[in-house]
């Protein structure tokens, strides 16, 4: 499962080995200053249901993919056991947003905002 961590002045999305294979991507990093907002998603699968995807997608089960949708570039890592999650809006980064499934999205949001 993708894991968000603050490392120095960066926000890092660590992917498991399987997620790296599924998404054809490595870990993602952005400067913390690139984060514009963090939103809790009740259905983290929904944003990944639209657009062109490069990576693994089993509708309603898991998405680990780069997505182009409505002129935006998204990266999603959401699994069946983490259907809720966060949407992290970014500015000046390779992706416009990251969609990350989380067991406790409220706690994750609070931890990221306090860091």
Backbone atoms as SQL, in Angstrom:
CREATE TABLE atoms (id INTEGER PRIMARY KEY, chain TEXT, resi INTEGER, resn TEXT, atom TEXT, x REAL, y REAL, z REAL);
INSERT INTO atoms VALUES
  (1, 'A', 1, 'UNK', 'N', 0.846, -1.174, 0.000),
  (2, 'A', 1, 'UNK', 'CA', 0.000, 0.000, 0.000),
  (3, 'A', 1, 'UNK', 'C', 0.893, 1.238, 0.000),
  (4, 'A', 2, 'UNK', 'N', 0.579, 2.217, -0.854),
  (5, 'A', 2, 'UNK', 'CA', 1.330, 3.461, -0.906),
  (6, 'A', 2, 'UNK', 'C', 1.357, 4.139, 0.447),
  (7, 'A', 3, 'UNK', 'N', 2.517, 4.686, 0.797),
  (8, 'A', 3, 'UNK', 'CA', 2.664, 5.325, 2.096),
  (9, 'A', 3, 'UNK', 'C', 3.233, 6.729, 1.922),
  (10, 'A', 4, 'UNK', 'N', 2.549, 7.711, 2.482),
  (11, 'A', 4, 'UNK', 'CA', 3.002, 9.095, 2.428),
  (12, 'A', 4, 'UNK', 'C', 3.886, 9.395, 3.626),
  (13, 'A', 5, 'UNK', 'N', 5.022, 10.036, 3.364),
  (14, 'A', 5, 'UNK', 'CA', 5.929, 10.417, 4.437),
  (15, 'A', 5, 'UNK', 'C', 6.522, 11.781, 4.137),
  (16, 'A', 6, 'UNK', 'N', 6.813, 12.523, 5.190),
  (17, 'A', 6, 'UNK', 'CA', 7.556, 13.769, 5.074),
  (18, 'A', 6, 'UNK', 'C', 9.022, 13.414, 5.287),
  (19, 'A', 7, 'UNK', 'N', 9.855, 13.763, 4.323),
  (20, 'A', 7, 'UNK', 'CA', 11.295, 13.533, 4.430),
  (21, 'A', 7, 'UNK', 'C', 11.990, 14.852, 4.142),
  (22, 'A', 8, 'UNK', 'N', 12.433, 15.507, 5.202),
  (23, 'A', 8, 'UNK', 'CA', 13.058, 16.822, 5.046),
  (24, 'A', 8, 'UNK', 'C', 12.053, 17.810, 4.499),
  (25, 'A', 9, 'UNK', 'N', 12.374, 18.417, 3.365),
  (26, 'A', 9, 'UNK', 'CA', 11.459, 19.391, 2.759),
  (27, 'A', 9, 'UNK', 'C', 10.646, 18.786, 1.623),
  (28, 'A', 10, 'UNK', 'N', 10.530, 17.449, 1.609),
  (29, 'A', 10, 'UNK', 'CA', 9.777, 16.773, 0.560),
  (30, 'A', 10, 'UNK', 'C', 8.633, 15.932, 1.128),
  (31, 'A', 11, 'UNK', 'N', 7.578, 15.827, 0.325),
  (32, 'A', 11, 'UNK', 'CA', 6.519, 14.857, 0.567),
  (33, 'A', 11, 'UNK', 'C', 6.808, 13.691, -0.369),
  (34, 'A', 12, 'UNK', 'N', 6.867, 12.499, 0.181),
  (35, 'A', 12, 'UNK', 'CA', 7.239, 11.321, -0.597),
  (36, 'A', 12, 'UNK', 'C', 6.106, 10.302, -0.544),
  (37, 'A', 13, 'UNK', 'N', 5.749, 9.778, -1.701),
  (38, 'A', 13, 'UNK', 'CA', 4.791, 8.682, -1.799),
  (39, 'A', 13, 'UNK', 'C', 5.590, 7.425, -2.108),
  (40, 'A', 14, 'UNK', 'N', 5.806, 6.600, -1.069),
  (41, 'A', 14, 'UNK', 'CA', 6.545, 5.352, -1.233),
  (42, 'A', 14, 'UNK', 'C', 5.583, 4.280, -1.744),
  (43, 'A', 15, 'UNK', 'N', 5.997, 3.581, -2.783),
  (44, 'A', 15, 'UNK', 'CA', 5.213, 2.492, -3.351),
  (45, 'A', 15, 'UNK', 'C', 5.868, 1.166, -2.998),
  (46, 'A', 16, 'UNK', 'N', 5.050, 0.146, -2.809),
  (47, 'A', 16, 'UNK', 'CA', 5.585, -1.192, -2.575),
  (48, 'A', 16, 'UNK', 'C', 6.185, -1.706, -3.891),
  (49, 'A', 17, 'UNK', 'N', 6.911, -2.787, -3.824),
  (50, 'A', 17, 'UNK', 'CA', 7.487, -3.372, -5.034),
  (51, 'A', 17, 'UNK', 'C', 6.416, -3.734, -6.052),
  (52, 'A', 18, 'UNK', 'N', 5.320, -4.318, -5.582),
  (53, 'A', 18, 'UNK', 'CA', 4.225, -4.688, -6.493),
  (54, 'A', 18, 'UNK', 'C', 3.602, -3.439, -7.120),
  (55, 'A', 19, 'UNK', 'N', 3.424, -2.380, -6.319),
  (56, 'A', 19, 'UNK', 'CA', 2.837, -1.140, -6.844),
  (57, 'A', 19, 'UNK', 'C', 3.744, -0.506, -7.892),
  (58, 'A', 20, 'UNK', 'N', 5.033, -0.603, -7.699),
  (59, 'A', 20, 'UNK', 'CA', 5.971, -0.077, -8.698),
  (60, 'A', 20, 'UNK', 'C', 5.816, -0.826, -10.012),
  (61, 'A', 21, 'UNK', 'N', 5.654, -2.133, -9.941),
  (62, 'A', 21, 'UNK', 'CA', 5.443, -2.930, -11.154),
  (63, 'A', 21, 'UNK', 'C', 4.093, -2.610, -11.798),
  (64, 'A', 22, 'UNK', 'N', 3.043, -2.537, -10.972),
  (65, 'A', 22, 'UNK', 'CA', 1.695, -2.282, -11.481),
  (66, 'A', 22, 'UNK', 'C', 1.592, -0.926, -12.164),
  (67, 'A', 23, 'UNK', 'N', 2.247, 0.074, -11.612),
  (68, 'A', 23, 'UNK', 'CA', 2.110, 1.433, -12.132),
  (69, 'A', 23, 'UNK', 'C', 3.212, 1.806, -13.120),
  (70, 'A', 24, 'UNK', 'N', 4.213, 0.931, -13.251),
  (71, 'A', 24, 'UNK', 'CA', 5.380, 1.227, -14.081),
  (72, 'A', 24, 'UNK', 'C', 5.968, 2.576, -13.639),
  (73, 'A', 25, 'UNK', 'N', 6.158, 2.708, -12.342),
  (74, 'A', 25, 'UNK', 'CA', 6.585, 3.976, -11.758),
  (75, 'A', 25, 'UNK', 'C', 7.356, 3.686, -10.477),
  (76, 'A', 26, 'UNK', 'N', 8.217, 4.585, -10.093),
  (77, 'A', 26, 'UNK', 'CA', 8.912, 4.485, -8.815),
  (78, 'A', 26, 'UNK', 'C', 8.237, 5.363, -7.781),
  (79, 'A', 27, 'UNK', 'N', 8.890, 5.522, -6.644),
  (80, 'A', 27, 'UNK', 'CA', 8.380, 6.420, -5.613),
  (81, 'A', 27, 'UNK', 'C', 8.238, 7.826, -6.192),
  (82, 'A', 28, 'UNK', 'N', 7.295, 8.590, -5.663),
  (83, 'A', 28, 'UNK', 'CA', 7.070, 9.954, -6.120),
  (84, 'A', 28, 'UNK', 'C', 7.506, 10.926, -5.032),
  (85, 'A', 29, 'UNK', 'N', 8.091, 12.052, -5.456),
  (86, 'A', 29, 'UNK', 'CA', 8.569, 13.069, -4.525),
  (87, 'A', 29, 'UNK', 'C', 8.180, 14.446, -5.038),
  (88, 'A', 30, 'UNK', 'N', 7.766, 15.304, -4.120),
  (89, 'A', 30, 'UNK', 'CA', 7.520, 16.714, -4.449),
  (90, 'A', 30, 'UNK', 'C', 8.006, 17.563, -3.278),
  (91, 'A', 31, 'UNK', 'N', 8.415, 18.796, -3.562),
  (92, 'A', 31, 'UNK', 'CA', 8.721, 19.695, -2.443),
  (93, 'A', 31, 'UNK', 'C', 7.455, 19.929, -1.628),
  (94, 'A', 32, 'UNK', 'N', 7.599, 20.046, -0.328),
  (95, 'A', 32, 'UNK', 'CA', 6.423, 20.297, 0.520),
  (96, 'A', 32, 'UNK', 'C', 5.713, 21.575, 0.100),
  (97, 'A', 33, 'UNK', 'N', 6.461, 22.533, -0.434),
  (98, 'A', 33, 'UNK', 'CA', 5.869, 23.801, -0.884),
  (99, 'A', 33, 'UNK', 'C', 4.937, 23.608, -2.080),
  (100, 'A', 34, 'UNK', 'N', 5.023, 22.467, -2.763),
  (101, 'A', 34, 'UNK', 'CA', 4.157, 22.204, -3.916),
  (102, 'A', 34, 'UNK', 'C', 2.750, 21.797, -3.502),
  (103, 'A', 35, 'UNK', 'N', 2.546, 21.404, -2.241),
  (104, 'A', 35, 'UNK', 'CA', 1.233, 20.958, -1.765),
  (105, 'A', 35, 'UNK', 'C', 0.331, 22.174, -1.588),
  (106, 'A', 36, 'UNK', 'N', -0.796, 22.175, -2.315),
  (107, 'A', 36, 'UNK', 'CA', -1.754, 23.281, -2.252),
  (108, 'A', 36, 'UNK', 'C', -2.924, 22.979, -1.330),
  (109, 'A', 37, 'UNK', 'N', -3.359, 21.728, -1.296),
  (110, 'A', 37, 'UNK', 'CA', -4.461, 21.358, -0.414),
  (111, 'A', 37, 'UNK', 'C', -4.498, 19.849, -0.240),
  (112, 'A', 38, 'UNK', 'N', -5.148, 19.433, 0.834),
  (113, 'A', 38, 'UNK', 'CA', -5.368, 18.015, 1.109),
  (114, 'A', 38, 'UNK', 'C', -6.842, 17.850, 1.417),
  (115, 'A', 39, 'UNK', 'N', -7.498, 17.000, 0.647),
  (116, 'A', 39, 'UNK', 'CA', -8.948, 16.781, 0.770),
  (117, 'A', 39, 'UNK', 'C', -9.203, 15.321, 1.120),
  (118, 'A', 40, 'UNK', 'N', -10.114, 15.076, 2.037),
  (119, 'A', 40, 'UNK', 'CA', -10.517, 13.708, 2.366),
  (120, 'A', 40, 'UNK', 'C', -11.534, 13.240, 1.330),
  (121, 'A', 41, 'UNK', 'N', -11.330, 12.023, 0.833),
  (122, 'A', 41, 'UNK', 'CA', -12.231, 11.428, -0.151),
  (123, 'A', 41, 'UNK', 'C', -12.945, 10.230, 0.470),
  (124, 'A', 42, 'UNK', 'N', -14.256, 10.246, 0.431),
  (125, 'A', 42, 'UNK', 'CA', -15.021, 9.087, 0.904),
  (126, 'A', 42, 'UNK', 'C', -14.895, 7.922, -0.077),
  (127, 'A', 43, 'UNK', 'N', -14.749, 8.226, -1.363),
  (128, 'A', 43, 'UNK', 'CA', -14.560, 7.201, -2.390),
  (129, 'A', 43, 'UNK', 'C', -13.317, 7.567, -3.192),
  (130, 'A', 44, 'UNK', 'N', -12.184, 7.055, -2.766),
  (131, 'A', 44, 'UNK', 'CA', -10.919, 7.379, -3.435),
  (132, 'A', 44, 'UNK', 'C', -10.797, 6.689, -4.787),
  (133, 'A', 45, 'UNK', 'N', -11.634, 5.684, -5.052),
  (134, 'A', 45, 'UNK', 'CA', -11.616, 5.031, -6.363),
  (135, 'A', 45, 'UNK', 'C', -12.195, 5.942, -7.442),
  (136, 'A', 46, 'UNK', 'N', -13.170, 6.766, -7.097),
  (137, 'A', 46, 'UNK', 'CA', -13.918, 7.549, -8.092),
  (138, 'A', 46, 'UNK', 'C', -13.036, 8.436, -8.973),
  (139, 'A', 47, 'UNK', 'N', -12.087, 9.217, -8.435),
  (140, 'A', 47, 'UNK', 'CA', -11.271, 10.063, -9.315),
  (141, 'A', 47, 'UNK', 'C', -10.440, 9.269, -10.323),
  (142, 'A', 48, 'UNK', 'N', -10.134, 8.019, -9.999),
  (143, 'A', 48, 'UNK', 'CA', -9.338, 7.180, -10.894),
  (144, 'A', 48, 'UNK', 'C', -10.192, 6.455, -11.926),
  (145, 'A', 49, 'UNK', 'N', -11.510, 6.631, -11.867),
  (146, 'A', 49, 'UNK', 'CA', -12.410, 5.928, -12.782),
  (147, 'A', 49, 'UNK', 'C', -12.545, 6.616, -14.142),
  (148, 'A', 50, 'UNK', 'N', -11.900, 7.755, -14.326),
  (149, 'A', 50, 'UNK', 'CA', -12.082, 8.532, -15.544),
  (150, 'A', 50, 'UNK', 'C', -10.735, 8.768, -16.213),
  (151, 'A', 51, 'UNK', 'N', -10.735, 8.811, -17.534),
  (152, 'A', 51, 'UNK', 'CA', -9.542, 9.201, -18.267),
  (153, 'A', 51, 'UNK', 'C', -8.677, 8.035, -18.704),
  (154, 'A', 52, 'UNK', 'N', -7.538, 8.395, -19.275),
  (155, 'A', 52, 'UNK', 'CA', -6.565, 7.443, -19.796),
  (156, 'A', 52, 'UNK', 'C', -5.601, 7.047, -18.685),
  (157, 'A', 53, 'UNK', 'N', -5.395, 5.743, -18.514),
  (158, 'A', 53, 'UNK', 'CA', -4.568, 5.246, -17.413),
  (159, 'A', 53, 'UNK', 'C', -3.366, 4.468, -17.923),
  (160, 'A', 54, 'UNK', 'N', -2.240, 4.637, -17.242),
  (161, 'A', 54, 'UNK', 'CA', -1.071, 3.801, -17.456),
  (162, 'A', 54, 'UNK', 'C', -0.794, 3.158, -16.107),
  (163, 'A', 55, 'UNK', 'N', -1.038, 1.860, -16.039),
  (164, 'A', 55, 'UNK', 'CA', -0.867, 1.136, -14.782),
  (165, 'A', 55, 'UNK', 'C', -1.980, 0.135, -14.597),
  (166, 'A', 56, 'UNK', 'N', -2.141, -0.324, -13.381),
  (167, 'A', 56, 'UNK', 'CA', -3.116, -1.365, -13.053),
  (168, 'A', 56, 'UNK', 'C', -4.422, -0.727, -12.589),
  (169, 'A', 57, 'UNK', 'N', -5.529, -1.274, -13.106),
  (170, 'A', 57, 'UNK', 'CA', -6.837, -0.806, -12.659),
  (171, 'A', 57, 'UNK', 'C', -7.841, -1.942, -12.711),
  (172, 'A', 58, 'UNK', 'N', -8.398, -2.244, -11.576),
  (173, 'A', 58, 'UNK', 'CA', -9.513, -3.175, -11.463),
  (174, 'A', 58, 'UNK', 'C', -10.641, -2.368, -10.843),
  (175, 'A', 59, 'UNK', 'N', -11.638, -1.956, -11.632),
  (176, 'A', 59, 'UNK', 'CA', -12.668, -1.020, -11.153),
  (177, 'A', 59, 'UNK', 'C', -13.255, -1.399, -9.793),
  (178, 'A', 60, 'UNK', 'N', -13.246, -0.422, -8.892),
  (179, 'A', 60, 'UNK', 'CA', -13.794, -0.615, -7.559),
  (180, 'A', 60, 'UNK', 'C', -12.948, -1.477, -6.652),
  (181, 'A', 61, 'UNK', 'N', -11.849, -2.006, -7.150),
  (182, 'A', 61, 'UNK', 'CA', -10.989, -2.894, -6.371),
  (183, 'A', 61, 'UNK', 'C', -9.632, -2.258, -6.113),
  (184, 'A', 62, 'UNK', 'N', -8.944, -1.846, -7.170),
  (185, 'A', 62, 'UNK', 'CA', -7.655, -1.182, -6.979),
  (186, 'A', 62, 'UNK', 'C', -7.272, -0.389, -8.221),
  (187, 'A', 63, 'UNK', 'N', -6.601, 0.703, -7.961),
  (188, 'A', 63, 'UNK', 'CA', -6.020, 1.527, -9.007),
  (189, 'A', 63, 'UNK', 'C', -4.621, 1.896, -8.547),
  (190, 'A', 64, 'UNK', 'N', -3.650, 1.584, -9.350),
  (191, 'A', 64, 'UNK', 'CA', -2.276, 2.015, -9.118),
  (192, 'A', 64, 'UNK', 'C', -1.789, 2.474, -10.481),
  (193, 'A', 65, 'UNK', 'N', -1.977, 3.770, -10.756),
  (194, 'A', 65, 'UNK', 'CA', -1.770, 4.221, -12.123),
  (195, 'A', 65, 'UNK', 'C', -1.568, 5.724, -12.218),
  (196, 'A', 66, 'UNK', 'N', -0.931, 6.101, -13.311),
  (197, 'A', 66, 'UNK', 'CA', -0.896, 7.503, -13.729),
  (198, 'A', 66, 'UNK', 'C', -2.123, 7.700, -14.615),
  (199, 'A', 67, 'UNK', 'N', -2.817, 8.814, -14.436),
  (200, 'A', 67, 'UNK', 'CA', -4.096, 9.038, -15.112),
  (201, 'A', 67, 'UNK', 'C', -4.108, 10.436, -15.719),
  (202, 'A', 68, 'UNK', 'N', -4.585, 10.516, -16.945),
  (203, 'A', 68, 'UNK', 'CA', -4.860, 11.812, -17.575),
  (204, 'A', 68, 'UNK', 'C', -6.369, 11.937, -17.671),
  (205, 'A', 69, 'UNK', 'N', -6.912, 12.983, -17.035),
  (206, 'A', 69, 'UNK', 'CA', -8.357, 13.157, -17.002),
  (207, 'A', 69, 'UNK', 'C', -8.689, 14.634, -16.947),
  (208, 'A', 70, 'UNK', 'N', -9.540, 15.084, -17.847),
  (209, 'A', 70, 'UNK', 'CA', -9.992, 16.482, -17.858),
  (210, 'A', 70, 'UNK', 'C', -8.832, 17.468, -17.819),
  (211, 'A', 71, 'UNK', 'N', -7.789, 17.181, -18.586),
  (212, 'A', 71, 'UNK', 'CA', -6.648, 18.081, -18.656),
  (213, 'A', 71, 'UNK', 'C', -5.722, 18.032, -17.460),
  (214, 'A', 72, 'UNK', 'N', -5.947, 17.112, -16.535),
  (215, 'A', 72, 'UNK', 'CA', -5.098, 16.976, -15.355),
  (216, 'A', 72, 'UNK', 'C', -4.336, 15.667, -15.391),
  (217, 'A', 73, 'UNK', 'N', -3.172, 15.688, -14.769),
  (218, 'A', 73, 'UNK', 'CA', -2.394, 14.467, -14.564),
  (219, 'A', 73, 'UNK', 'C', -2.515, 14.079, -13.097),
  (220, 'A', 74, 'UNK', 'N', -3.021, 12.876, -12.863),
  (221, 'A', 74, 'UNK', 'CA', -3.196, 12.361, -11.506),
  (222, 'A', 74, 'UNK', 'C', -2.343, 11.114, -11.337),
  (223, 'A', 75, 'UNK', 'N', -1.980, 10.825, -10.098),
  (224, 'A', 75, 'UNK', 'CA', -1.394, 9.535, -9.772),
  (225, 'A', 75, 'UNK', 'C', -2.228, 8.959, -8.658),
  (226, 'A', 76, 'UNK', 'N', -2.714, 7.737, -8.856),
  (227, 'A', 76, 'UNK', 'CA', -3.594, 7.106, -7.863),
  (228, 'A', 76, 'UNK', 'C', -2.989, 5.809, -7.360),
  (229, 'A', 77, 'UNK', 'N', -3.094, 5.612, -6.058),
  (230, 'A', 77, 'UNK', 'CA', -2.754, 4.335, -5.436),
  (231, 'A', 77, 'UNK', 'C', -3.832, 4.067, -4.380),
  (232, 'A', 78, 'UNK', 'N', -4.830, 3.271, -4.805),
  (233, 'A', 78, 'UNK', 'CA', -5.998, 2.983, -3.974),
  (234, 'A', 78, 'UNK', 'C', -6.280, 1.484, -4.087),
  (235, 'A', 79, 'UNK', 'N', -6.504, 0.837, -2.952),
  (236, 'A', 79, 'UNK', 'CA', -6.768, -0.604, -2.937),
  (237, 'A', 79, 'UNK', 'C', -8.128, -0.891, -2.314),
  (238, 'A', 80, 'UNK', 'N', -8.588, -2.132, -2.465),
  (239, 'A', 80, 'UNK', 'CA', -9.915, -2.510, -1.962),
  (240, 'A', 80, 'UNK', 'C', -10.035, -2.331, -0.452),
  (241, 'A', 81, 'UNK', 'N', -8.915, -2.480, 0.270),
  (242, 'A', 81, 'UNK', 'CA', -8.980, -2.347, 1.726),
  (243, 'A', 81, 'UNK', 'C', -8.764, -0.903, 2.198),
  (244, 'A', 82, 'UNK', 'N', -8.574, 0.017, 1.251),
  (245, 'A', 82, 'UNK', 'CA', -8.451, 1.446, 1.588),
  (246, 'A', 82, 'UNK', 'C', -9.301, 2.263, 0.616),
  (247, 'A', 83, 'UNK', 'N', -10.609, 2.047, 0.597),
  (248, 'A', 83, 'UNK', 'CA', -11.452, 2.753, -0.379),
  (249, 'A', 83, 'UNK', 'C', -11.594, 4.242, -0.096),
  (250, 'A', 84, 'UNK', 'N', -11.369, 4.664, 1.147),
  (251, 'A', 84, 'UNK', 'CA', -11.349, 6.088, 1.477),
  (252, 'A', 84, 'UNK', 'C', -9.908, 6.558, 1.327),
  (253, 'A', 85, 'UNK', 'N', -9.715, 7.864, 1.263),
  (254, 'A', 85, 'UNK', 'CA', -8.346, 8.334, 1.129),
  (255, 'A', 85, 'UNK', 'C', -8.258, 9.839, 1.093),
  (256, 'A', 86, 'UNK', 'N', -7.156, 10.315, 0.526),
  (257, 'A', 86, 'UNK', 'CA', -6.921, 11.751, 0.407),
  (258, 'A', 86, 'UNK', 'C', -6.572, 12.098, -1.039),
  (259, 'A', 87, 'UNK', 'N', -6.906, 13.311, -1.391),
  (260, 'A', 87, 'UNK', 'CA', -6.486, 13.898, -2.661),
  (261, 'A', 87, 'UNK', 'C', -5.565, 15.053, -2.294),
  (262, 'A', 88, 'UNK', 'N', -4.334, 14.976, -2.757),
  (263, 'A', 88, 'UNK', 'CA', -3.349, 16.011, -2.483),
  (264, 'A', 88, 'UNK', 'C', -3.160, 16.813, -3.765),
  (265, 'A', 89, 'UNK', 'N', -3.637, 18.052, -3.743),
  (266, 'A', 89, 'UNK', 'CA', -3.488, 18.950, -4.898),
  (267, 'A', 89, 'UNK', 'C', -2.084, 19.536, -4.876),
  (268, 'A', 90, 'UNK', 'N', -1.436, 19.498, -6.042),
  (269, 'A', 90, 'UNK', 'CA', -0.057, 19.945, -6.163),
  (270, 'A', 90, 'UNK', 'C', 0.060, 21.064, -7.188),
  (271, 'A', 91, 'UNK', 'N', 1.088, 21.869, -7.033),
  (272, 'A', 91, 'UNK', 'CA', 1.369, 22.937, -7.986),
  (273, 'A', 91, 'UNK', 'C', 2.848, 22.884, -8.352),
  (274, 'A', 92, 'UNK', 'N', 3.133, 22.966, -9.659),
  (275, 'A', 92, 'UNK', 'CA', 4.517, 22.959, -10.104),
  (276, 'A', 92, 'UNK', 'C', 5.181, 21.603, -9.999),
  (277, 'A', 93, 'UNK', 'N', 4.403, 20.539, -10.020),
  (278, 'A', 93, 'UNK', 'CA', 4.924, 19.169, -9.910),
  (279, 'A', 93, 'UNK', 'C', 4.563, 18.390, -11.173),
  (280, 'A', 94, 'UNK', 'N', 5.112, 17.201, -11.311),
  (281, 'A', 94, 'UNK', 'CA', 4.813, 16.365, -12.471),
  (282, 'A', 94, 'UNK', 'C', 3.341, 15.980, -12.536),
  (283, 'A', 95, 'UNK', 'N', 2.699, 15.854, -11.390),
  (284, 'A', 95, 'UNK', 'CA', 1.274, 15.521, -11.324),
  (285, 'A', 95, 'UNK', 'C', 0.519, 16.677, -10.689),
  (286, 'A', 96, 'UNK', 'N', -0.732, 16.870, -11.128),
  (287, 'A', 96, 'UNK', 'CA', -1.586, 17.902, -10.547),
  (288, 'A', 96, 'UNK', 'C', -2.140, 17.464, -9.191),
  (289, 'A', 97, 'UNK', 'N', -2.247, 16.140, -8.997),
  (290, 'A', 97, 'UNK', 'CA', -2.759, 15.622, -7.728),
  (291, 'A', 97, 'UNK', 'C', -2.345, 14.170, -7.553),
  (292, 'A', 98, 'UNK', 'N', -2.226, 13.780, -6.289),
  (293, 'A', 98, 'UNK', 'CA', -2.060, 12.384, -5.923),
  (294, 'A', 98, 'UNK', 'C', -3.330, 11.959, -5.206),
  (295, 'A', 99, 'UNK', 'N', -3.842, 10.777, -5.552),
  (296, 'A', 99, 'UNK', 'CA', -4.982, 10.165, -4.869),
  (297, 'A', 99, 'UNK', 'C', -4.418, 8.960, -4.124),
  (298, 'A', 100, 'UNK', 'N', -4.518, 8.972, -2.799),
  (299, 'A', 100, 'UNK', 'CA', -3.898, 7.919, -1.997),
  (300, 'A', 100, 'UNK', 'C', -4.932, 7.336, -1.046),
  (301, 'A', 101, 'UNK', 'N', -5.172, 6.039, -1.154),
  (302, 'A', 101, 'UNK', 'CA', -6.069, 5.355, -0.234),
  (303, 'A', 101, 'UNK', 'C', -5.454, 5.293, 1.155),
  (304, 'A', 102, 'UNK', 'N', -6.310, 5.370, 2.180),
  (305, 'A', 102, 'UNK', 'CA', -5.808, 5.356, 3.562),
  (306, 'A', 102, 'UNK', 'C', -6.853, 4.758, 4.487),
  (307, 'A', 103, 'UNK', 'N', -6.401, 4.001, 5.460),
  (308, 'A', 103, 'UNK', 'CA', -7.323, 3.449, 6.464),
  (309, 'A', 103, 'UNK', 'C', -7.881, 4.539, 7.362),
  (310, 'A', 104, 'UNK', 'N', -7.079, 5.577, 7.603),
  (311, 'A', 104, 'UNK', 'CA', -7.478, 6.691, 8.463),
  (312, 'A', 104, 'UNK', 'C', -7.146, 8.003, 7.746),
  (313, 'A', 105, 'UNK', 'N', -7.950, 8.381, 6.751),
  (314, 'A', 105, 'UNK', 'CA', -7.616, 9.595, 5.998),
  (315, 'A', 105, 'UNK', 'C', -7.618, 10.861, 6.842),
  (316, 'A', 106, 'UNK', 'N', -8.478, 10.918, 7.861),
  (317, 'A', 106, 'UNK', 'CA', -8.491, 12.097, 8.731),
  (318, 'A', 106, 'UNK', 'C', -7.162, 12.237, 9.481),
  (319, 'A', 107, 'UNK', 'N', -6.683, 11.132, 10.031),
  (320, 'A', 107, 'UNK', 'CA', -5.410, 11.142, 10.736),
  (321, 'A', 107, 'UNK', 'C', -4.251, 11.455, 9.806),
  (322, 'A', 108, 'UNK', 'N', -4.289, 10.897, 8.591),
  (323, 'A', 108, 'UNK', 'CA', -3.241, 11.163, 7.608),
  (324, 'A', 108, 'UNK', 'C', -3.218, 12.640, 7.238),
  (325, 'A', 109, 'UNK', 'N', -4.383, 13.202, 6.972),
  (326, 'A', 109, 'UNK', 'CA', -4.467, 14.630, 6.630),
  (327, 'A', 109, 'UNK', 'C', -3.905, 15.475, 7.759),
  (328, 'A', 110, 'UNK', 'N', -4.294, 15.182, 8.977),
  (329, 'A', 110, 'UNK', 'CA', -3.825, 15.961, 10.138),
  (330, 'A', 110, 'UNK', 'C', -2.307, 15.849, 10.270),
  (331, 'A', 111, 'UNK', 'N', -1.783, 14.656, 10.127),
  (332, 'A', 111, 'UNK', 'CA', -0.329, 14.452, 10.250),
  (333, 'A', 111, 'UNK', 'C', 0.425, 15.240, 9.180),
  (334, 'A', 112, 'UNK', 'N', -0.073, 15.211, 7.951),
  (335, 'A', 112, 'UNK', 'CA', 0.587, 15.933, 6.866),
  (336, 'A', 112, 'UNK', 'C', 0.494, 17.444, 7.049),
  (337, 'A', 113, 'UNK', 'N', -0.647, 17.914, 7.507),
  (338, 'A', 113, 'UNK', 'CA', -0.813, 19.371, 7.686),
  (339, 'A', 113, 'UNK', 'C', 0.027, 19.896, 8.844),
  (340, 'A', 114, 'UNK', 'N', 0.264, 19.081, 9.844),
  (341, 'A', 114, 'UNK', 'CA', 1.056, 19.519, 10.987),
  (342, 'A', 114, 'UNK', 'C', 2.553, 19.491, 10.705),
  (343, 'A', 115, 'UNK', 'N', 2.959, 18.718, 9.713),
  (344, 'A', 115, 'UNK', 'CA', 4.404, 18.547, 9.439),
  (345, 'A', 115, 'UNK', 'C', 5.020, 19.765, 8.802);
